[in-house]
Amino acid sequence: MVSRPAPASTALPPMTAEDAPPGFDAFGRAVLEDVRDAVFLQDADGVLRWANPAARTLTGGAEPRLHAIAETATSGASPQAGGSATRTPGKTLVGHVEVAGNRRPARVRALPGGWHAWTVPAEDVPQRHVGDFLAEAGPRLAAARGRHGTARVIAELASSALAETVFVLLPTTRGRWEWWSCERPSAHGHGRIRRVPAQVAPVLAATFAATGKPRPAPVPAPEVATLPSIVADRFAGHAEVAVVSLGPNSGAGVTGVLLLGRKADPEFGAEQVRAVVEFAKAAGTALANAQRYARQEEATRGLETTLRPVDPPELDGARFETWYEPAAGVLAVGGDFFDVLAHDDGSAFLVLGDICGKGAEAAALTGRVRHALTALAMVERDGRTLLRLLNELLIAGGSSRFATLVLGTARPSDGGVGLTLASGGHPAPLIVRRGGVVEEVTVPGTLVGISPQARFAEAEVRLERGDVCLLYTDGITEARNRHDQTELFGDDRLRAVLATAAGQPAREVVRRLRQAVRDWLGSSAHDDIAVLAIECSD
């Protein structure tokens, strides 16, 4: 007799009254759930229908093969391996259960209706080693993300080895606990419940307040009953309910507990307590890391919100279009930036710059420069003076970094836009004339933040309807070719792309440039990129 797998899948479906063996009721099933022996039930057609927790542990999710060898009583037919015969209910055969090529001796008992119960004695079921369990759990805990994901993984891992029913309880707002549960084989739950006062749940309260090495403590049945029903009901019928702290020490930043409900004997035998303690320590560390990363993520997002350029304002007679793409990194901001600040007289202060370097340090200096220019532009309109004051500020601040900038004023008038631009060592602005010519605005100037003797110049240009002025950082011209990293996008290619967009709105000019640069880069890394286009829209 050789078993066939259950037809739906390799997972064993729950049995209903209709497809269970004759006389197999809820009581009988509950009894088999708690025994240490691995028990498999096979129907009259040789299909494996059910396995108790010990049997599921034995198979580890693999499909078992059941092989009968011989009948222990002489009154019945003696089947050959792989054969079949009529057997009297109650008679016992011997055989083996094969899992992934490994065979375990089994007793095979004939049941009414042609069913058979296959039992692998507990002493023949290999006991898991604590070290193996912790080695399996470690990578999954480390890979978990966020408070929710980590708590869910903790519950799932604990239910796979430490207990049949597991609850993770963590304090949350408004006097409540947030909980995550897992019951074998893999039924997950999540929600919030009211906290139970320490007076009625002293063991739980003491565990929440515990510091130092986690120590599992049994929770008396009356205390379990005081918990909200969604928790208490799940522990009904368990042989033992224990609780252990998830805080490995007082500085871990975690206050939480693990509730473990067991129906059968401990899976790790005499090593069960060590398994629980070591897992609780690892789980507490994982939760502490998750919460620490969450705080860092929140701070990072807050910093990005502060430093990331905002969309330019509306201006009568002029339109602005931008492209901002920082280099890949932890922060979604970098050393390139732009700002457009509207004045009450209908004009606007504009600036585009590049702080030396990239990443968090460059982003921090970018914030200082932007804030300084915003304040200075409220009292000073002359671009050369603004650059001189910023140069003095950076030198006085002691930073080893420098900046390149182009800034000035856009003033719509008489159907056009007048631009007054000053530069501090920045790539020259380009004007895409409606007729197809691409002009360079020559504005000499030295790097900002290098020398007290820095000198800056200013230039004035005028945009007519359909003209676009492009301010950009060297992330454009220094973009490296996806096939040959020594080949740069360059000034000539930039001008050629802009020429094809002559007469188009600023949005289309920037779109074509963005597409050309991305096609050039492919999946290659790139420096920070910032583009500010000014269009005369009258």
Buried (B, 14 or more C-beta within 10 A) or exposed (E): BBBEBBEEEEEBEEBEEEEBBEEBEEEEBEEBBBBBBBBBBBBEEBBBBBBBBBBBBBBEEEBBBBBBBEBEEEEBEBBEEEEEBEBEBEBBBEBBBBBEEEEBEBBBBBBEEBBBBBBBEBEBBEBBEBEEBBEEBBEBBEEBEEBBEBBBBBBBBBBBBBBBBBBBBBBBEEEEBBBBBBBBBEEEBEEEBEBBEEEEBEBBBEBBEBEEEBBBBEBEEEBBEBBBEBBBEBBEEBEBBBBBBBBBBEEBBBBBBBBBBBBBBBBBEEBBBEBBBBBBBBBBBBBBBBBEBBEEEEEBEEBBEEBBBEEBEEBEBBBBBBBBBBBEBEBBBBBBBBBBBBBEEBBBBBBBBBBBBBBBBBBBBBBBBBEBBEEBBEEBBEBBBBBBBBBBBBBEEEBEBBBBBBBBBBBBEEEBBBBBBBBBBBBBBBBBBBEEEBBEBEBBBBBBBBEEEBEBBBBEBBBBEBBBBBBBBBBBBBBBBBEEEEEBBBBEBBBEBBEEBBBBBBBBBBBBBBEBBBEBBEEEEBBBBBBBBBBBBB
